[in-house]
Amino acid sequence: MGLATVIIFLLGIANFALNRAVFESGHPMFARLPQTSRTLGRRAALVSEFAVLFFALLLSVEGWPVFAWAYGAYTVCNGVAAWLILGRRL
């Protein structure tokens, strides 16, 4: 396990934390949705987040450390989106 794998794993933890913070923020965008849609949306977001993390880790372990940079860019995009939602700028 290389440094790229460790970096991707730590960024994955940050992405899951951002995801949870956004869904638990009580943002009006989520309040308008029916409960079923909120539950399914949360599950779909977690499954897709896991899939992206899994494949980034898999490719990193298989000798593609450049995916640490790609996953870092993905994390920055998630962070900006979470900042916009949590800061009520969106």
N, CA, C and O atoms as a CHARMM CRD file, in Angstrom:
* protein
*
  360
    1    1 MET  N      0.85300  -1.16800   0.00000 PROA 1      0.00000
    2    1 MET  CA     0.00000   0.00000   0.00000 PROA 1      0.00000
    3    1 MET  C      0.89700   1.22800   0.00000 PROA 1      0.00000
    4    1 MET  O      1.75800   1.40000   0.86300 PROA 1      0.00000
    5    2 GLY  N      0.66900   2.06800  -0.98800 PROA 2      0.00000
    6    2 GLY  CA     1.50900   3.24000  -1.12400 PROA 2      0.00000
    7    2 GLY  C      0.88500   4.48600  -0.53800 PROA 2      0.00000
    8    2 GLY  O     -0.22100   4.47500   0.00100 PROA 2      0.00000
    9    3 LEU  N      1.63600   5.54800  -0.66600 PROA 3      0.00000
   10    3 LEU  CA     1.18900   6.83900  -0.15400 PROA 3      0.00000
   11    3 LEU  C     -0.07900   7.30000  -0.86800 PROA 3      0.00000
   12    3 LEU  O     -0.96100   7.88500  -0.23900 PROA 3      0.00000
   13    4 ALA  N     -0.18100   7.04800  -2.16400 PROA 4      0.00000
   14    4 ALA  CA    -1.37300   7.46200  -2.91600 PROA 4      0.00000
   15    4 ALA  C     -2.61800   6.78100  -2.36600 PROA 4      0.00000
   16    4 ALA  O     -3.67900   7.40000  -2.28300 PROA 4      0.00000
   17    5 THR  N     -2.50000   5.51600  -1.99200 PROA 5      0.00000
   18    5 THR  CA    -3.63100   4.78000  -1.43800 PROA 5      0.00000
   19    5 THR  C     -4.06100   5.37100  -0.10400 PROA 5      0.00000
   20    5 THR  O     -5.25600   5.50200   0.16100 PROA 5      0.00000
   21    6 VAL  N     -3.11200   5.72200   0.72500 PROA 6      0.00000
   22    6 VAL  CA    -3.42000   6.31900   2.02500 PROA 6      0.00000
   23    6 VAL  C     -4.09600   7.68300   1.83400 PROA 6      0.00000
   24    6 VAL  O     -5.06100   8.00100   2.52900 PROA 6      0.00000
   25    7 ILE  N     -3.59800   8.47100   0.91000 PROA 7      0.00000
   26    7 ILE  CA    -4.17800   9.78500   0.63600 PROA 7      0.00000
   27    7 ILE  C     -5.61700   9.63100   0.14300 PROA 7      0.00000
   28    7 ILE  O     -6.50600  10.34900   0.60000 PROA 7      0.00000
   29    8 ILE  N     -5.85300   8.70200  -0.78300 PROA 8      0.00000
   30    8 ILE  CA    -7.20400   8.47800  -1.29300 PROA 8      0.00000
   31    8 ILE  C     -8.13100   8.02700  -0.17000 PROA 8      0.00000
   32    8 ILE  O     -9.27300   8.47900  -0.09400 PROA 8      0.00000
   33    9 PHE  N     -7.65700   7.15000   0.69300 PROA 9      0.00000
   34    9 PHE  CA    -8.47300   6.66600   1.80600 PROA 9      0.00000
   35    9 PHE  C     -8.86800   7.82500   2.73000 PROA 9      0.00000
   36    9 PHE  O    -10.02900   7.93100   3.12600 PROA 9      0.00000
   37   10 LEU  N     -7.91200   8.68700   3.07100 PROA 10     0.00000
   38   10 LEU  CA    -8.20100   9.81500   3.95200 PROA 10     0.00000
   39   10 LEU  C     -9.15000  10.82500   3.28800 PROA 10     0.00000
   40   10 LEU  O    -10.03000  11.38400   3.94200 PROA 10     0.00000
   41   11 LEU  N     -8.95900  11.04600   2.00000 PROA 11     0.00000
   42   11 LEU  CA    -9.87700  11.93100   1.27700 PROA 11     0.00000
   43   11 LEU  C    -11.27300  11.31100   1.20200 PROA 11     0.00000
   44   11 LEU  O    -12.27400  12.02700   1.22100 PROA 11     0.00000
   45   12 GLY  N    -11.33700   9.98500   1.11800 PROA 12     0.00000
   46   12 GLY  CA   -12.62500   9.29900   1.12100 PROA 12     0.00000
   47   12 GLY  C    -13.37400   9.53000   2.41700 PROA 12     0.00000
   48   12 GLY  O    -14.58700   9.74100   2.40400 PROA 12     0.00000
   49   13 ILE  N    -12.66600   9.49000   3.53600 PROA 13     0.00000
   50   13 ILE  CA   -13.29300   9.78000   4.82700 PROA 13     0.00000
   51   13 ILE  C    -13.84500  11.20200   4.81900 PROA 13     0.00000
   52   13 ILE  O    -14.95100  11.44500   5.30100 PROA 13     0.00000
   53   14 ALA  N    -13.07900  12.13500   4.27400 PROA 14     0.00000
   54   14 ALA  CA   -13.54100  13.52600   4.20000 PROA 14     0.00000
   55   14 ALA  C    -14.78400  13.64100   3.32300 PROA 14     0.00000
   56   14 ALA  O    -15.70900  14.38100   3.65700 PROA 14     0.00000
   57   15 ASN  N    -14.81600  12.92000   2.20900 PROA 15     0.00000
   58   15 ASN  CA   -15.98200  12.97500   1.32300 PROA 15     0.00000
   59   15 ASN  C    -17.23600  12.42500   2.00000 PROA 15     0.00000
   60   15 ASN  O    -18.32100  12.98700   1.85200 PROA 15     0.00000
   61   16 PHE  N    -17.09000  11.33200   2.73700 PROA 16     0.00000
   62   16 PHE  CA   -18.24300  10.78300   3.44800 PROA 16     0.00000
   63   16 PHE  C    -18.71800  11.75200   4.53200 PROA 16     0.00000
   64   16 PHE  O    -19.92000  11.88700   4.75900 PROA 16     0.00000
   65   17 ALA  N    -17.78900  12.41900   5.19600 PROA 17     0.00000
   66   17 ALA  CA   -18.16200  13.40100   6.21700 PROA 17     0.00000
   67   17 ALA  C    -18.88800  14.59100   5.58700 PROA 17     0.00000
   68   17 ALA  O    -19.86800  15.08000   6.14800 PROA 17     0.00000
   69   18 LEU  N    -18.42100  15.05700   4.43700 PROA 18     0.00000
   70   18 LEU  CA   -19.09400  16.14500   3.73300 PROA 18     0.00000
   71   18 LEU  C    -20.50200  15.73700   3.32200 PROA 18     0.00000
   72   18 LEU  O    -21.45000  16.51100   3.45300 PROA 18     0.00000
   73   19 ASN  N    -20.62300  14.51900   2.82700 PROA 19     0.00000
   74   19 ASN  CA   -21.91000  13.98900   2.40500 PROA 19     0.00000
   75   19 ASN  C    -22.89200  13.98500   3.57300 PROA 19     0.00000
   76   19 ASN  O    -24.03400  14.42200   3.43400 PROA 19     0.00000
   77   20 ARG  N    -22.44700  13.49600   4.70700 PROA 20     0.00000
   78   20 ARG  CA   -23.31500  13.43900   5.88000 PROA 20     0.00000
   79   20 ARG  C    -23.69300  14.83800   6.35700 PROA 20     0.00000
   80   20 ARG  O    -24.84700  15.08200   6.71100 PROA 20     0.00000
   81   21 ALA  N    -22.74100  15.74400   6.36800 PROA 21     0.00000
   82   21 ALA  CA   -23.02600  17.10800   6.81400 PROA 21     0.00000
   83   21 ALA  C    -24.07300  17.77700   5.92600 PROA 21     0.00000
   84   21 ALA  O    -24.95500  18.48100   6.41900 PROA 21     0.00000
   85   22 VAL  N    -23.97400  17.55900   4.63600 PROA 22     0.00000
   86   22 VAL  CA   -24.93300  18.16800   3.71100 PROA 22     0.00000
   87   22 VAL  C    -26.32600  17.59600   3.93000 PROA 22     0.00000
   88   22 VAL  O    -27.30200  18.34400   3.98000 PROA 22     0.00000
   89   23 PHE  N    -26.42700  16.27900   4.06100 PROA 23     0.00000
   90   23 PHE  CA   -27.74500  15.67100   4.22500 PROA 23     0.00000
   91   23 PHE  C    -28.36800  15.97600   5.58000 PROA 23     0.00000
   92   23 PHE  O    -29.59200  15.95500   5.70800 PROA 23     0.00000
   93   24 GLU  N    -27.56600  16.25500   6.58200 PROA 24     0.00000
   94   24 GLU  CA   -28.10900  16.56500   7.90000 PROA 24     0.00000
   95   24 GLU  C    -28.20100  18.06800   8.16100 PROA 24     0.00000
   96   24 GLU  O    -28.49100  18.48400   9.28200 PROA 24     0.00000
   97   25 SER  N    -27.96000  18.87000   7.15500 PROA 25     0.00000
   98   25 SER  CA   -27.93900  20.32500   7.33600 PROA 25     0.00000
   99   25 SER  C    -29.32000  20.93400   7.48500 PROA 25     0.00000
  100   25 SER  O    -29.44700  22.04200   8.00500 PROA 25     0.00000
  101   26 GLY  N    -30.34400  20.24700   7.04700 PROA 26     0.00000
  102   26 GLY  CA   -31.68200  20.82300   7.09700 PROA 26     0.00000
  103   26 GLY  C    -31.90100  21.90100   6.04700 PROA 26     0.00000
  104   26 GLY  O    -32.74900  22.77600   6.22300 PROA 26     0.00000
  105   27 HSD  N    -31.15900  21.84700   4.98200 PROA 27     0.00000
  106   27 HSD  CA   -31.26600  22.82500   3.90000 PROA 27     0.00000
  107   27 HSD  C    -32.67400  22.77100   3.29700 PROA 27     0.00000
  108   27 HSD  O    -33.23400  21.68700   3.13600 PROA 27     0.00000
  109   28 PRO  N    -33.24500  23.92400   2.96600 PROA 28     0.00000
  110   28 PRO  CA   -34.60000  23.95300   2.39500 PROA 28     0.00000
  111   28 PRO  C    -34.74400  23.11500   1.12400 PROA 28     0.00000
  112   28 PRO  O    -35.83100  22.62600   0.81800 PROA 28     0.00000
  113   29 MET  N    -33.65500  22.95500   0.39500 PROA 29     0.00000
  114   29 MET  CA   -33.68900  22.15100  -0.81800 PROA 29     0.00000
  115   29 MET  C    -34.09600  20.71100  -0.49000 PROA 29     0.00000
  116   29 MET  O    -34.82200  20.07600  -1.25400 PROA 29     0.00000
  117   30 PHE  N    -33.61900  20.20200   0.65600 PROA 30     0.00000
  118   30 PHE  CA   -33.96100  18.84300   1.05300 PROA 30     0.00000
  119   30 PHE  C    -35.30900  18.78400   1.75800 PROA 30     0.00000
  120   30 PHE  O    -36.00400  17.76900   1.69600 PROA 30     0.00000
  121   31 ALA  N    -35.67300  19.85900   2.42100 PROA 31     0.00000
  122   31 ALA  CA   -36.93600  19.88500   3.16400 PROA 31     0.00000
  123   31 ALA  C    -38.13300  19.80100   2.22900 PROA 31     0.00000
  124   31 ALA  O    -39.18700  19.30600   2.62900 PROA 31     0.00000
  125   32 ARG  N    -37.99700  20.26900   1.00000 PROA 32     0.00000
  126   32 ARG  CA   -39.09000  20.22600   0.03400 PROA 32     0.00000
  127   32 ARG  C    -39.33600  18.82800  -0.52200 PROA 32     0.00000
  128   32 ARG  O    -40.40800  18.55000  -1.06000 PROA 32     0.00000
  129   33 LEU  N    -38.35900  17.96100  -0.39400 PROA 33     0.00000
  130   33 LEU  CA   -38.50100  16.61300  -0.94300 PROA 33     0.00000
  131   33 LEU  C    -39.32000  15.72900  -0.01500 PROA 33     0.00000
  132   33 LEU  O    -39.27200  15.89800   1.20300 PROA 33     0.00000
  133   34 PRO  N    -40.06900  14.78900  -0.57800 PROA 34     0.00000
  134   34 PRO  CA   -40.75100  13.82100   0.27800 PROA 34     0.00000
  135   34 PRO  C    -39.72900  12.94100   1.00800 PROA 34     0.00000
  136   34 PRO  O    -38.59800  12.78200   0.54900 PROA 34     0.00000
  137   35 GLN  N    -40.13000  12.38300   2.12500 PROA 35     0.00000
  138   35 GLN  CA   -39.21900  11.56800   2.93800 PROA 35     0.00000
  139   35 GLN  C    -38.62900  10.40700   2.13800 PROA 35     0.00000
  140   35 GLN  O    -37.45100  10.08500   2.29200 PROA 35     0.00000
  141   36 THR  N    -39.43300   9.78200   1.29200 PROA 36     0.00000
  142   36 THR  CA   -38.95100   8.65700   0.48900 PROA 36     0.00000
  143   36 THR  C    -37.82100   9.09800  -0.42900 PROA 36     0.00000
  144   36 THR  O    -36.81900   8.39800  -0.56800 PROA 36     0.00000
  145   37 SER  N    -37.98200  10.25200  -1.05100 PROA 37     0.00000
  146   37 SER  CA   -36.93900  10.75800  -1.94900 PROA 37     0.00000
  147   37 SER  C    -35.66800  11.10000  -1.18900 PROA 37     0.00000
  148   37 SER  O    -34.56600  10.85600  -1.67800 PROA 37     0.00000
  149   38 ARG  N    -35.81500  11.66400   0.00200 PROA 38     0.00000
  150   38 ARG  CA   -34.63300  11.97600   0.81200 PROA 38     0.00000
  151   38 ARG  C    -33.88200  10.70400   1.18900 PROA 38     0.00000
  152   38 ARG  O    -32.65400  10.65600   1.11300 PROA 38     0.00000
  153   39 THR  N    -34.62000   9.67800   1.59500 PROA 39     0.00000
  154   39 THR  CA   -33.98500   8.41800   1.98700 PROA 39     0.00000
  155   39 THR  C    -33.29000   7.76700   0.79900 PROA 39     0.00000
  156   39 THR  O    -32.13900   7.34500   0.90600 PROA 39     0.00000
  157   40 LEU  N    -33.98600   7.68300  -0.33000 PROA 40     0.00000
  158   40 LEU  CA   -33.38300   7.07900  -1.51900 PROA 40     0.00000
  159   40 LEU  C    -32.21200   7.90900  -2.02900 PROA 40     0.00000
  160   40 LEU  O    -31.20700   7.35300  -2.47300 PROA 40     0.00000
  161   41 GLY  N    -32.32800   9.23200  -1.97200 PROA 41     0.00000
  162   41 GLY  CA   -31.23900  10.10000  -2.41600 PROA 41     0.00000
  163   41 GLY  C    -30.00000   9.94200  -1.55400 PROA 41     0.00000
  164   41 GLY  O    -28.88000   9.91300  -2.06500 PROA 41     0.00000
  165   42 ARG  N    -30.19800   9.83900  -0.24900 PROA 42     0.00000
  166   42 ARG  CA   -29.06700   9.65200   0.65700 PROA 42     0.00000
  167   42 ARG  C    -28.37400   8.32400   0.37400 PROA 42     0.00000
  168   42 ARG  O    -27.14700   8.25600   0.31300 PROA 42     0.00000
  169   43 ARG  N    -29.16400   7.27700   0.20400 PROA 43     0.00000
  170   43 ARG  CA   -28.58100   5.95600  -0.07300 PROA 43     0.00000
  171   43 ARG  C    -27.85900   5.93300  -1.41200 PROA 43     0.00000
  172   43 ARG  O    -26.76700   5.37700  -1.52600 PROA 43     0.00000
  173   44 ALA  N    -28.46900   6.53700  -2.42200 PROA 44     0.00000
  174   44 ALA  CA   -27.83300   6.58800  -3.73900 PROA 44     0.00000
  175   44 ALA  C    -26.52600   7.37500  -3.68300 PROA 44     0.00000
  176   44 ALA  O    -25.54000   6.99700  -4.31600 PROA 44     0.00000
  177   45 ALA  N    -26.52400   8.46100  -2.92700 PROA 45     0.00000
  178   45 ALA  CA   -25.30400   9.26500  -2.79800 PROA 45     0.00000
  179   45 ALA  C    -24.20700   8.47600  -2.09800 PROA 45     0.00000
  180   45 ALA  O    -23.04600   8.53800  -2.50300 PROA 45     0.00000
  181   46 LEU  N    -24.55800   7.73600  -1.05500 PROA 46     0.00000
  182   46 LEU  CA   -23.56100   6.94000  -0.34100 PROA 46     0.00000
  183   46 LEU  C    -23.02300   5.80100  -1.20100 PROA 46     0.00000
  184   46 LEU  O    -21.82700   5.51200  -1.17800 PROA 46     0.00000
  185   47 VAL  N    -23.90400   5.15900  -1.95800 PROA 47     0.00000
  186   47 VAL  CA   -23.46400   4.06500  -2.83400 PROA 47     0.00000
  187   47 VAL  C    -22.55300   4.59700  -3.92900 PROA 47     0.00000
  188   47 VAL  O    -21.52000   3.99500  -4.22200 PROA 47     0.00000
  189   48 SER  N    -22.92400   5.72500  -4.54000 PROA 48     0.00000
  190   48 SER  CA   -22.06800   6.27700  -5.59600 PROA 48     0.00000
  191   48 SER  C    -20.74800   6.78100  -5.02400 PROA 48     0.00000
  192   48 SER  O    -19.70600   6.63800  -5.66400 PROA 48     0.00000
  193   49 GLU  N    -20.77500   7.36600  -3.83500 PROA 49     0.00000
  194   49 GLU  CA   -19.53800   7.81300  -3.18000 PROA 49     0.00000
  195   49 GLU  C    -18.61500   6.62500  -2.90400 PROA 49     0.00000
  196   49 GLU  O    -17.40400   6.69700  -3.11700 PROA 49     0.00000
  197   50 PHE  N    -19.21100   5.53600  -2.42600 PROA 50     0.00000
  198   50 PHE  CA   -18.42500   4.32900  -2.16200 PROA 50     0.00000
  199   50 PHE  C    -17.83200   3.77100  -3.44900 PROA 50     0.00000
  200   50 PHE  O    -16.67500   3.35200  -3.46900 PROA 50     0.00000
  201   51 ALA  N    -18.61900   3.76300  -4.52900 PROA 51     0.00000
  202   51 ALA  CA   -18.12600   3.23600  -5.79700 PROA 51     0.00000
  203   51 ALA  C    -16.93600   4.05100  -6.31000 PROA 51     0.00000
  204   51 ALA  O    -15.94500   3.48300  -6.76800 PROA 51     0.00000
  205   52 VAL  N    -17.03300   5.36900  -6.23500 PROA 52     0.00000
  206   52 VAL  CA   -15.91800   6.22400  -6.69000 PROA 52     0.00000
  207   52 VAL  C    -14.68300   5.96500  -5.83000 PROA 52     0.00000
  208   52 VAL  O    -13.57600   5.83300  -6.35100 PROA 52     0.00000
  209   53 LEU  N    -14.87500   5.89300  -4.52400 PROA 53     0.00000
  210   53 LEU  CA   -13.75300   5.61600  -3.61800 PROA 53     0.00000
  211   53 LEU  C    -13.14700   4.24500  -3.88800 PROA 53     0.00000
  212   53 LEU  O    -11.92600   4.10000  -3.94400 PROA 53     0.00000
  213   54 PHE  N    -13.99400   3.24800  -4.05400 PROA 54     0.00000
  214   54 PHE  CA   -13.52200   1.88300  -4.29300 PROA 54     0.00000
  215   54 PHE  C    -12.66700   1.80600  -5.55500 PROA 54     0.00000
  216   54 PHE  O    -11.57900   1.23000  -5.53700 PROA 54     0.00000
  217   55 PHE  N    -13.15700   2.38500  -6.64700 PROA 55     0.00000
  218   55 PHE  CA   -12.40500   2.29800  -7.89600 PROA 55     0.00000
  219   55 PHE  C    -11.13800   3.15100  -7.86600 PROA 55     0.00000
  220   55 PHE  O    -10.13300   2.77800  -8.47100 PROA 55     0.00000
  221   56 ALA  N    -11.17000   4.27600  -7.18000 PROA 56     0.00000
  222   56 ALA  CA    -9.94400   5.07900  -7.04000 PROA 56     0.00000
  223   56 ALA  C     -8.89700   4.30500  -6.24100 PROA 56     0.00000
  224   56 ALA  O     -7.71900   4.29800  -6.59600 PROA 56     0.00000
  225   57 LEU  N     -9.33300   3.65000  -5.15500 PROA 57     0.00000
  226   57 LEU  CA    -8.39500   2.83500  -4.37000 PROA 57     0.00000
  227   57 LEU  C     -7.88300   1.65300  -5.18200 PROA 57     0.00000
  228   57 LEU  O     -6.69300   1.34300  -5.15200 PROA 57     0.00000
  229   58 LEU  N     -8.77700   0.99800  -5.90300 PROA 58     0.00000
  230   58 LEU  CA    -8.39200  -0.15800  -6.71400 PROA 58     0.00000
  231   58 LEU  C     -7.35300   0.22200  -7.76800 PROA 58     0.00000
  232   58 LEU  O     -6.35800  -0.48000  -7.94400 PROA 58     0.00000
  233   59 LEU  N     -7.58600   1.32800  -8.46400 PROA 59     0.00000
  234   59 LEU  CA    -6.63900   1.75700  -9.49000 PROA 59     0.00000
  235   59 LEU  C     -5.31900   2.21000  -8.87800 PROA 59     0.00000
  236   59 LEU  O     -4.25600   2.00700  -9.46500 PROA 59     0.00000
  237   60 SER  N     -5.38400   2.81400  -7.71600 PROA 60     0.00000
  238   60 SER  CA    -4.16700   3.24300  -7.03100 PROA 60     0.00000
  239   60 SER  C     -3.31100   2.04600  -6.63300 PROA 60     0.00000
  240   60 SER  O     -2.09500   2.05300  -6.82200 PROA 60     0.00000
  241   61 VAL  N     -3.94800   1.02800  -6.08400 PROA 61     0.00000
  242   61 VAL  CA    -3.22500  -0.17300  -5.65300 PROA 61     0.00000
  243   61 VAL  C     -2.63800  -0.91400  -6.85400 PROA 61     0.00000
  244   61 VAL  O     -1.58400  -1.54100  -6.75100 PROA 61     0.00000
  245   62 GLU  N     -3.32800  -0.83700  -7.98900 PROA 62     0.00000
  246   62 GLU  CA    -2.86400  -1.53000  -9.18700 PROA 62     0.00000
  247   62 GLU  C     -1.75600  -0.77800  -9.93400 PROA 62     0.00000
  248   62 GLU  O     -1.35800  -1.18300 -11.02700 PROA 62     0.00000
  249   63 GLY  N     -1.27000   0.29700  -9.35600 PROA 63     0.00000
  250   63 GLY  CA    -0.12800   0.98100  -9.95200 PROA 63     0.00000
  251   63 GLY  C     -0.45200   2.26200 -10.68800 PROA 63     0.00000
  252   63 GLY  O      0.32700   2.69000 -11.54000 PROA 63     0.00000
  253   64 TRP  N     -1.56000   2.87700 -10.39200 PROA 64     0.00000
  254   64 TRP  CA    -1.95000   4.12800 -11.02500 PROA 64     0.00000
  255   64 TRP  C     -2.03700   5.21800  -9.96000 PROA 64     0.00000
  256   64 TRP  O     -3.14200   5.65000  -9.63000 PROA 64     0.00000
  257   65 PRO  N     -0.92900   5.67000  -9.42000 PROA 65     0.00000
  258   65 PRO  CA    -0.97600   6.65800  -8.33100 PROA 65     0.00000
  259   65 PRO  C     -1.50900   8.02400  -8.76100 PROA 65     0.00000
  260   65 PRO  O     -1.82200   8.85100  -7.90500 PROA 65     0.00000
  261   66 VAL  N     -1.62000   8.27800 -10.05500 PROA 66     0.00000
  262   66 VAL  CA    -2.14900   9.55400 -10.53100 PROA 66     0.00000
  263   66 VAL  C     -3.61000   9.72700 -10.10900 PROA 66     0.00000
  264   66 VAL  O     -4.12100  10.84700 -10.09000 PROA 66     0.00000
  265   67 PHE  N     -4.27600   8.63400  -9.77400 PROA 67     0.00000
  266   67 PHE  CA    -5.66100   8.73600  -9.34100 PROA 67     0.00000
  267   67 PHE  C     -5.79400   9.41900  -7.99100 PROA 67     0.00000
  268   67 PHE  O     -6.89100   9.83600  -7.62000 PROA 67     0.00000
  269   68 ALA  N     -4.70200   9.54000  -7.24900 PROA 68     0.00000
  270   68 ALA  CA    -4.74200  10.32300  -6.01000 PROA 68     0.00000
  271   68 ALA  C     -5.00500  11.79200  -6.34700 PROA 68     0.00000
  272   68 ALA  O     -5.74700  12.47100  -5.63700 PROA 68     0.00000
  273   69 TRP  N     -4.40200  12.27500  -7.41800 PROA 69     0.00000
  274   69 TRP  CA    -4.64300  13.65300  -7.84600 PROA 69     0.00000
  275   69 TRP  C     -6.07500  13.82100  -8.34000 PROA 69     0.00000
  276   69 TRP  O     -6.73500  14.81100  -8.02500 PROA 69     0.00000
  277   70 ALA  N     -6.55100  12.85100  -9.11500 PROA 70     0.00000
  278   70 ALA  CA    -7.92000  12.91800  -9.62800 PROA 70     0.00000
  279   70 ALA  C     -8.92900  12.87600  -8.48000 PROA 70     0.00000
  280   70 ALA  O     -9.90600  13.62600  -8.48000 PROA 70     0.00000
  281   71 TYR  N     -8.69300  12.00400  -7.50900 PROA 71     0.00000
  282   71 TYR  CA    -9.60800  11.91500  -6.37400 PROA 71     0.00000
  283   71 TYR  C     -9.50200  13.16500  -5.49600 PROA 71     0.00000
  284   71 TYR  O    -10.48000  13.57500  -4.87100 PROA 71     0.00000
  285   72 GLY  N     -8.32200  13.76200  -5.45300 PROA 72     0.00000
  286   72 GLY  CA    -8.15800  15.03000  -4.73800 PROA 72     0.00000
  287   72 GLY  C     -8.97800  16.13500  -5.39300 PROA 72     0.00000
  288   72 GLY  O     -9.61200  16.93300  -4.70200 PROA 72     0.00000
  289   73 ALA  N     -8.96800  16.18500  -6.72000 PROA 73     0.00000
  290   73 ALA  CA    -9.78100  17.17900  -7.43700 PROA 73     0.00000
  291   73 ALA  C    -11.26500  16.92600  -7.19900 PROA 73     0.00000
  292   73 ALA  O    -12.04300  17.86600  -7.04000 PROA 73     0.00000
  293   74 TYR  N    -11.65200  15.66400  -7.17400 PROA 74     0.00000
  294   74 TYR  CA   -13.03900  15.28700  -6.88300 PROA 74     0.00000
  295   74 TYR  C    -13.42800  15.74700  -5.47800 PROA 74     0.00000
  296   74 TYR  O    -14.53700  16.24100  -5.27100 PROA 74     0.00000
  297   75 THR  N    -12.53400  15.58900  -4.52700 PROA 75     0.00000
  298   75 THR  CA   -12.79300  16.00900  -3.15500 PROA 75     0.00000
  299   75 THR  C    -12.91800  17.52600  -3.06200 PROA 75     0.00000
  300   75 THR  O    -13.76500  18.03100  -2.32500 PROA 75     0.00000
  301   76 VAL  N    -12.09900  18.24600  -3.78800 PROA 76     0.00000
  302   76 VAL  CA   -12.20200  19.70900  -3.80400 PROA 76     0.00000
  303   76 VAL  C    -13.55400  20.13400  -4.36300 PROA 76     0.00000
  304   76 VAL  O    -14.18500  21.04200  -3.82100 PROA 76     0.00000
  305   77 CYS  N    -14.00400  19.49600  -5.43000 PROA 77     0.00000
  306   77 CYS  CA   -15.32300  19.81700  -5.99600 PROA 77     0.00000
  307   77 CYS  C    -16.42700  19.51900  -4.99300 PROA 77     0.00000
  308   77 CYS  O    -17.35800  20.31100  -4.84700 PROA 77     0.00000
  309   78 ASN  N    -16.33800  18.38600  -4.29900 PROA 78     0.00000
  310   78 ASN  CA   -17.31500  18.06000  -3.25900 PROA 78     0.00000
  311   78 ASN  C    -17.27500  19.09200  -2.13700 PROA 78     0.00000
  312   78 ASN  O    -18.31700  19.49200  -1.61700 PROA 78     0.00000
  313   79 GLY  N    -16.08600  19.51700  -1.77100 PROA 79     0.00000
  314   79 GLY  CA   -15.94300  20.51000  -0.71000 PROA 79     0.00000
  315   79 GLY  C    -16.56800  21.83800  -1.08300 PROA 79     0.00000
  316   79 GLY  O    -17.22600  22.46800  -0.25500 PROA 79     0.00000
  317   80 VAL  N    -16.37300  22.27100  -2.31500 PROA 80     0.00000
  318   80 VAL  CA   -16.95900  23.53500  -2.77600 PROA 80     0.00000
  319   80 VAL  C    -18.48100  23.42400  -2.80400 PROA 80     0.00000
  320   80 VAL  O    -19.17700  24.34700  -2.38200 PROA 80     0.00000
  321   81 ALA  N    -18.99900  22.30300  -3.29700 PROA 81     0.00000
  322   81 ALA  CA   -20.44900  22.10500  -3.32600 PROA 81     0.00000
  323   81 ALA  C    -21.02200  22.08500  -1.91300 PROA 81     0.00000
  324   81 ALA  O    -22.06200  22.69100  -1.65600 PROA 81     0.00000
  325   82 ALA  N    -20.35000  21.39400  -1.00000 PROA 82     0.00000
  326   82 ALA  CA   -20.81800  21.34500   0.39000 PROA 82     0.00000
  327   82 ALA  C    -20.76000  22.73600   1.02200 PROA 82     0.00000
  328   82 ALA  O    -21.66800  23.10900   1.76400 PROA 82     0.00000
  329   83 TRP  N    -19.72100  23.49800   0.74300 PROA 83     0.00000
  330   83 TRP  CA   -19.59900  24.86100   1.26500 PROA 83     0.00000
  331   83 TRP  C    -20.75200  25.73300   0.76300 PROA 83     0.00000
  332   83 TRP  O    -21.31400  26.52700   1.51800 PROA 83     0.00000
  333   84 LEU  N    -21.09400  25.57900  -0.50600 PROA 84     0.00000
  334   84 LEU  CA   -22.20600  26.35600  -1.06600 PROA 84     0.00000
  335   84 LEU  C    -23.52800  25.97900  -0.41800 PROA 84     0.00000
  336   84 LEU  O    -24.35000  26.84900  -0.13300 PROA 84     0.00000
  337   85 ILE  N    -23.73900  24.68600  -0.18200 PROA 85     0.00000
  338   85 ILE  CA   -24.99600  24.23900   0.41700 PROA 85     0.00000
  339   85 ILE  C    -25.05200  24.58300   1.89000 PROA 85     0.00000
  340   85 ILE  O    -26.05100  25.12500   2.36300 PROA 85     0.00000
  341   86 LEU  N    -23.98800  24.27600   2.62500 PROA 86     0.00000
  342   86 LEU  CA   -23.99000  24.51200   4.06100 PROA 86     0.00000
  343   86 LEU  C    -23.96000  25.98900   4.41100 PROA 86     0.00000
  344   86 LEU  O    -24.48600  26.38900   5.45000 PROA 86     0.00000
  345   87 GLY  N    -23.35800  26.79900   3.56600 PROA 87     0.00000
  346   87 GLY  CA   -23.29000  28.23400   3.78200 PROA 87     0.00000
  347   87 GLY  C    -24.51400  28.97600   3.27300 PROA 87     0.00000
  348   87 GLY  O    -24.56800  30.20500   3.30400 PROA 87     0.00000
  349   88 ARG  N    -25.51100  28.20200   2.79700 PROA 88     0.00000
  350   88 ARG  CA   -26.76700  28.76500   2.28000 PROA 88     0.00000
  351   88 ARG  C    -26.52900  29.72900   1.12600 PROA 88     0.00000
  352   88 ARG  O    -27.28800  30.68100   0.94500 PROA 88     0.00000
  353   89 ARG  N    -25.50000  29.49200   0.35900 PROA 89     0.00000
  354   89 ARG  CA   -25.21900  30.31100  -0.81700 PROA 89     0.00000
  355   89 ARG  C    -25.92900  29.76400  -2.05000 PROA 89     0.00000
  356   89 ARG  O    -25.97400  30.41200  -3.09500 PROA 89     0.00000
  357   90 LEU  N    -26.47500  28.57800  -1.91200 PROA 90     0.00000
  358   90 LEU  CA   -27.14800  27.91100  -3.02900 PROA 90     0.00000
  359   90 LEU  C    -28.59600  27.71800  -2.70200 PROA 90     0.00000
  360   90 LEU  O    -29.34400  27.17300  -3.51300 PROA 90     0.00000
